[in-house]
Amino acid sequence: MWKFTVRRIGIMIPQIILLSILIFILAKMMPGDALSGMIDPNVDPSTIEAQREKLGLNNPWYIQYIDWLKGVIQGDFGQSFRFKMPVTELISQRLINTIWLSVVTLILTYLIAIPLGITSGRYNDTWADRLITGYTYIGFAAPLFIFALVMLWMFGFNLGWFPTGGSVKPGLTPGTFEYVISKINHLLLPALSMALIATVSTVQYLRSEIIDIKQKDFILTAKAKGASESRIYNRHILRNSLLPIAAFFGYEITGLIGGTIFIENIFGYPGMGQLFFESILLRDYSVVTSVVLLFGIASIIGALISDIILSLIDPRIRIK
């Protein structure tokens, strides 16, 4: 097992290096730079050009990449030109919000998906199964940003059950009970909106697994031996059906990355997704490259986690 893990990590390292190169090149291909756009037109162009030279923006891309990579290795992602602060500090302020949003979304996703998938698979071709399947079809068809806007309008603006922006009520002291409750209250609606869409694939997959396992020979044998239906489901069908769901846990993390970009901007939630979108609009390339790199690394690590879990479940896929 450890050999497979070490080799998988060895594959991950060049993936991250290649990812960093692609991200940096794509960022440099974007029109303008950090000194473009929001510059006082009365400033002498020679002064702006001198500033570009001082910041190294006129250097060849590979020189700029090497300088940037050296800083990244040391934990220095550079300086944000628009927010006037180190990128590392800026990201640290937003990262915790995105982590909490992702964790709560994952919890809600499995709390919703597993009971629905079990019910749909165990009682397939019943009215309960048809209702759950109908929900998954709607979830597959509904774009996340449209569904999130509907949730925001209905439960935020119309009913007023949840806040419509921010991550905490202003004026509260961090660490107090009111502060924690406010954080949870601001977190629930965006997390629930994303979870309700994220559940559909898990529900369908779990339903298909249960229906498929019910037809296996060892299940028919257990029934022939007189085993009770609850014992068959709990000891054989359910246990074998949940293993692949656990293996795809890492890929759920990858799927959340794209979702947070939409959700955080729609709900005004100050996380990494909102920071990424704002930085693109402001041409703050040091922030853009850093955020995309972190998102990419999270996706690669998520795939690594899934591969490790899959190798534990099915040793046949391990690299010898």
Secondary structure, 3 states (H helix, E strand, C coil): CHHHHHHHHHHHHHHHHHHHHHHHHHHHHCCCCCCCCCCCCCCCHHHHHHHHHHHCCCCCHHHHHHHHHHHHHCCCCCEECCCCEEHHHHHHHHHHHHHHHHHHHHHHHHHHHHHHHHHHHHCCCCHHHHHHHHHHHHHHHCCHHHHHHHHHHHHHHHCCCCCCCCCCCCCCCCCCHHHHHHHHHHHHHHHHHHHHHHHHHHHHHHHHHHHHHHCCHHHHHHHHCCCCHHHHHHHHHHHHHHHHHHHCHHHHHHHHHHHHHHHHHHCCCCCHHHHHHHHHHCCCHHHHHHHHHHHHHHHHHHHHHHHHHHHHHCHHHCCC
